[in-house]
Amino acid sequence: MDTLRFTTAGSVDDGKSTLIGRLLYDSHVLLEDQLHAITSADDKKINLAFVTDGLKAEREQGITIDVAYRYFNTAKRKFIVIDAPGHERYTRNMITGASQARAMLLMVDAQNGLVEQTKRHAVIASLMGIESMIVCVNKMDLVDYHQRVYDDIVTGCKALAETLRIKQTCFIPISALNGDNVVVRSTNMNWYDGPSLLDLLENISVDDNANERPLRLSVQHLINRNNHQAVSGFVWSGTLNVGDNVKILPAGADAKVISMDSMNGPVSFVTAMRGVTLQLSDRNVRRGDLLVPHNNLPDLTDEFDVTCCWLHENPLRMDVLYVLRIGTLECNCTVIALWSRLDIHTMKQQDIGDDVRTNDIVRMRIKTSSIVALDNYYRSRYTGSMILIDVNTGETLAAAVYGESNDR
């Protein structure tokens, strides 16, 4: 049985947490203690948003702040639900959710239509490489389930999806509060002849062919064992066998895999999305290195362009030293050029000076203190993404991806 990771997106108060609560409640997957936690002691009413909004501050303010994870399964598929916040202030948490997901539920309030923050989340979904997006036109009960309201929103969302080159976009009218078209088809919208949301989630394609892609193994730890050095790492893509020859980047040294161990003992091969400890013929390995095949190398560079979403309240400065983290690799860097900023309203790139502030999505050039190994993000999600970190405070300032989205 395969697993689908999907996240929620959309503006604040569009009903993301309520939808996930309804999905889990109507699927009968909530445990007794979970039902008790979301039920009011006074009137025994169930607050569906509390299924994911577990923080005290979230329940008091009525908004999602942090990313919440919930797990459930049906007869067809396992699911990991990533409920992300909609408020502009917590865009960084939304990016965290989107970076892990294969599909996205984009919530649109039927009363308000496609607002700025919803567009920003759609852009981030595209930026994060999400290829399947389900647009949930929510609160249809508040517009008397009128088809024309739904059709107008769908028209606008289709144009946006085409601009962002999202491969698969589905549309569904729902009422998360009442459960219309969430798990079962609604009788209030007979004009809609499509599947329920759960049906869509059960049938969306999730295969990213990770095993068929070139080997990318990031080195996490070095372990000394009886005068032998072992390398602990994670295989993001490809497969690896004992006896394989690999290249250690960025240094470029050649090595042979002598042996491998998993959590269950020695293994002769390992597949993608697995951790492994291995012994190599060459000891010249460091944390942050990347093991790759000889015939399919990533780009090696110390100067490159990225698309970046600036997340911090302090503006970007081109004369400041930052820490760049790519997987397990860290090095110093500076921003040496700013090319353009995305206008969320027109979805076009505009000229930019040196003023980059919170939630701006910009194209810029980075100069690193050492050579780094990079893949186009839209071909290798985990070796083409990075974050910028404040040298002094350790705070995350920005998330960025290497490569152009039209290279998908």
N, C-alpha and C positions, 0 to 999 in steps of 0.2 A: 504494500500500500504506500503510495507516494505522499509527500507532505507539501502543502502550499503555505508559504508565508505571505500574508497580505497585510497591508497597513491602511489606516484611515487618513483622510486629508480633507481640507476644506476650512472655511472660516469659522471663527469662534461662534458657538451656539447654533451651529447648523444641524446638530443632533448626532455627532459621530459616536459618542459614548453610549447614548441611548440606543442607537442602532446595534452596536455590538452586544449590549445587554439584552435587547430583544432577540437577536440571533441566537444567543446562548440559551436564553430562557425558553424560547419556543422550540429549540432543538432538544430540550430536556437533558442538558448536559451539566447543569449547575448542581453542585452537591448541597446537602442539607444545610451545612454551616454557611455556605455562600448565600443561599436563599434567606437565611436568618439575618445575615449581615446587611442585606439590601432592603430589608422590610422594616418599615417604620413601627416603632413600639407603640405609638399612640393610636394610629388608625389602621395599622396592618397593611398599608399601601406599599407597593413595591416601587422603588426608584431604580429603574433599569440602568441609569448612568453610573450608579454606585458599583456595578459589576466590575468596571475598570477604574473608575475614579476612587481609588482607595485612600489617597492622602487626605488628611484632615483639612488642609488648605483647599484642596480641590472641592471637597463636599461643601465647605463653607462659602466659597466663592462661586461655585456652580460652573467652573471651567476646568478643563484638563490642563495640567502643568507638566507632568512627566510622562514618559512613554510607559505604557502598561502592556504586559504580555499575558495572553490567555491561550490555553490549549484545549482543543476538543477534536473529536473525530466523528465521522458518519460511516455508513457502510462502504462508501466509495473512496474516502480520502481522510487523511489527517490534516489538521489545520493549526497553524501558529498565527494568532491574531495580534497585531501590533497596533494598539490604539494610541495615536499621536495627537498632541495638542494643536489647536487651531489658532490660538492667539499669536499675533505678530511677535510678541515678546519671547515666545518659546519656539521660534522657527528652528533653532538649532536642534531641539528635541524631535521636531518633525523630520528633519534631515536624517537623524539617527534611525528613525523608523523606516524611512524610505530606502535607505542604503541597504537594509537587510531584506527587503520585500521583493517578491516576484510579481505581485499584482497590487493594485491600489483601489480602494473605494473612495471616490471623490464625491463628497457630499455637497449638494447645492440646495439651499433653502428655496422652496417654490415661491415664497413670497418676495424674496430679495433678488433672486436670479444669480448670475455669475458676477461676484464682487471681486475686488482687487486681491484679497488674500487667497481666495479660491484659485484665481489665475496664478498667483505666485506658487501655490502648492502644486499646481499642474506643471508649471515650469520646472520646479524642483524634481518632480516625479520623472520628467523627461531627462533632466540632468543626471539623475541617479540611475538611469538606464532601465526604468520600469517599462515594460512593453505591453502590459495588459492593464487597462483602466476601466473600472465600472463606475459610471456616473450615476449616482443615486439621487434623483430629484425627490427630496424629502419634504415632509409636512404637506403632502398633497391634501390631507384632510382639512387644512386651513384655507385652501383655495377651492373647496367643494369638489375636489377630484376632477377639475376641468382639464380636458385633454389639450386645449389650446395653450394653457400655461406651460404644460409639459413640453409640447412641441416647440414652443418658442425657445425654451431653455436648451433643448436638444440641438436646435439649429446653431445657437451660439457656441455650444460645447464642441460640436463637430468641427466647426471652423478652427477652434483653438487646438483641438487634437491634431488636425491636419498640419497646422503651423508647427507644432512641436514634434511631428513625425512619430507619434505614438502608434505602434503597429496595430494593436487591437483595442478598440473602444466599444463598450456596450453601455446601453442606457436602460434605466428602469425607474418607474414612478413608485414611490413607497411612502408609507407613514410609519416611521420607526416606533413612534409612541403607541400606535394601534396595531402594528404588526402587518399592515397591508403589503403584500408581495415580498415579505422578508423570508419567511420559511414556507408559507403556503400562498397560493394565488389569491388575490383579493377579488371579492364580488362587488367592490365599490368602483372598480375601473374596468368594466367589461370591454372597453375600447382597447385595452392593452392585451395583446395576445402572446406576449413573451413569457419566459420562464421566471420563477421566483429568484431572489438573490441567492439563496442557498443552492439552487440548481445551477446557476451561473458559476458559483465558486467551485462546485464539485466537478465542473467540466472544463474549466480553463486549463490550457496547457502550461505545465511548469518545468518541463525538461529543458535545462540550459546546456546539455551536452558537455558538462564539465570534464568528464573522463576523456572525451575526444579532443579536447583542446591541448595545446602544448604544456608540458610540465612547468609549473611554477610552484616552488617550495620555498617558503620564507623561513629563515633560520631564527629560532626564538631563544634557545639556550645552548650553551656548551657544557658538557658533562665529562669529568675525568673519571675513567673506570680502569683500575688496575694498569695505570700508565698508558691507557688508550683513551683517546678523545672521542666522545660520542656527540652527535649533533641532534638536537631536538628541534623539530619544526612542524609546519602545517602545509599540507598539499592543497593549494587552492584550485589547481586544475591539472589535468593529465594523470598519468599513472607512472609508477616507478617500480623497477624490479631490481633484486640483488644482481649485481654484475653489470648494471647499466653505467655508461659513462656520462658524466654531467659536467657542466661548466659552472664555476662559482663566480657570481657577479657581485659587485662591479669589477673586482680584481682581474677576472678572466682566467683564473687557474683551472686546469683540468683535473678531474677526480673520478674515481671509480667507486661504486657502492659495494662495500665489502659485506655488510650485514644490516638487517633492519629488525626492529622490535616494535610491537604495538602494545596496547594495554594488556593483551592476552598472551604475550610472549612473542617469540621469533616469528617473522613472516617473510615470505619470499617476494611478495609484491604488495603494493598499497595503491588505493584509488583516490580520487579527488575528495576533498572535504574531510580528510582524515589527518589526525596527528600521528607522527611517527618519530622514532629515534633511530638514527643510523650511524654507521661507522664508515668513514670515507678514507680513501687512500692518501688524500692530501689533508694535512692538519691546518692549512692556512685558511681557516673559516672564522667569521665573526658574526655576532648577533646583527641581524639586519641584512645579511647577505641573501642572495636569491639563487637557488639551484635551478638550472634550466637545461634543456637539451642543446647539443652543439648546433643542430640544424634549424633552430627556431629561437632566435635571440630577441629580447626586448630592445627598446632604444636605450642607448647609454649616452647621457648628456649631463651638463651642468647648467644649461640654460634652455628654458622651454616655456611654452604658453599653456595656460590653464583657463578653465571657466571656474569662477570662484563665487561663492555666496558668503558675503561678509556678515558675521554673526554677532560681533561684539558692539557694545555701545560706544567704545572708543574707536575713532575712525582709523582707517588704514593710513600708514605713513611710509613713504618710500625711502626714508633715511634711517629706518629702524631695522635692527637685526631680529629675525624671527627664527623659531625652530620649526623645521618641516618634518613631519612624520609620515612615512609611506610604509604601511604595514608595521614591521618591527624595526625599520631603519629610521634613524634620526640624524639630522644634520642641520647646520645653520643655513639661512637663506636671506635674501633681500628681494623686494619687489622692485624691478628696474624699469618697468614700463606698464602703463595702463592704456588699453586700446579702446574699449567701449563699455557702455552700460546698457543692459536690457531695459527697455521701457515696457513695464508690465501692461500698460494700457493699449499700446499699439503693437506690442510683441516685436518691435524692431530695435536694432542696435542703434545707439545714439553716441555722439561724441562725448568724451569725458575729460575732465581736467584731472585734478589730483584729489578730488573730494569723494571718498567712498565710505558710506555709512551703513548702519545696521540694515540687513536684509537686501542690500544692493547685490545684483548679480552682474558680474563684470568679467571681461576678458583681460588678462594681464600676463606679463612675462616675469618669471622667477629665475633668479641666479642662485645656485647652491654652492656651498663651500667645498663640495666634493662631487665626483661623478655618481649619478644615481641611475638605477635601472627602472624603466617605465614601459608599461604597455598602454596602448589606446584603451581608455576606460570602457568603451563600447564593445571591445573584444575581450577584455579581461578586467572584470569589475574590481577585483581585489588588488591588482597591481597597477591600477591606473588612477586610484583615488588617494587623497592625502588631506591632512589638516595642517593649518598654521597655528602655532602655539606661542604665547607670550613668554619670552625668555625669563623674565623676572618672576611672574606670578604662576606660570604653568597653565593659565587659562586657555581654552580653545578659542581662537579668534575667527577662523574661517574654515570652510570645507571646500575642496576644489577637486576637479577631475581633469585629467590629461587627455587630449584628443577632441575631435569634433563629433557632434552627434550624427552628422550625415555620413559618418564612417561605419554606422551600425551594419 
